[in-house]
């Protein structure tokens, strides 16, 4: 009985002492809230969708020469479908944007003047090609992308093919003497021919400014302006032709397509106003403009073919035609290519 009483007194003493001891310990961490998994916001925001560009384009170039100027002027209206994607990283105030487009219908006119050739002023053909791929990385350190206003810089790369159908130019196919068909004893020979269509490829560096404004949950504005400090231009001046030129004892033929290459610079800009009919759907309308200018070198090969020779004047030509090749290069005056027009966008956000 005495031992049981002593145990009860000890337990009572511990119970009395626990509140006093607890006051000396720091507070324990509270339990997680029921929605703890969803309280951390996803820093990534995605946009994927389609665009349509109603674009007006043009090309202008003049190649001077001693025989006269070669002048090309093109004006077209091209309808372009585009795929668009963008990822925003809200934690770093940055984004990556990629889009690519391809023309599906084109119309317009072109003017072409060449020495010793008839002037051409006619409609574009139906085999034109306009396409592009653009990739940008942007950083918007001023403002806050989540709060609705942010502005900063962008750097990107642009590939642009601008090749309206302005016809094809003919040239001879003569790379060596084996391409000349001649029968011993004959006073004549024959050579093959080919043609090439117009093609212009532009690889450009983009450096610029980008801004976004969320007016409210319903409307937003996206804008960018970029300089193109360097562009590398290559391609084929398809319709360029040179008439066959007789010389004493032979004829000179244009023996290749005319290749063009050069460097340039320019600018681009885009402004879009958007509306959000639902939380995840965006409709935007705006405009876009691209411009690149510079100088181009045009090169082609000329084949000089001598006539067969009848050395003893007996009507039988003992010596066949001979071939020599010569490359020609001429530099343009200032050349330009541009495209601008209305832009429409439908994207999903998640």
PyMOL commands that set and color helices and strands:
alter all, ss='L'
color gray80, all
select helices_A, chain A and resi 2-22+36-38+177-179
alter helices_A, ss='H'
color red, helices_A
select strands_A, chain A and resi 44-63+70-89+94-113+120-123+129-144+149-163+168-173+192-197+199-214+219-236+245-247+250-254+259-278+281-306+323-331+335-349
alter strands_A, ss='S'
color yellow, strands_A
deselect
rebuild
show_as cartoon
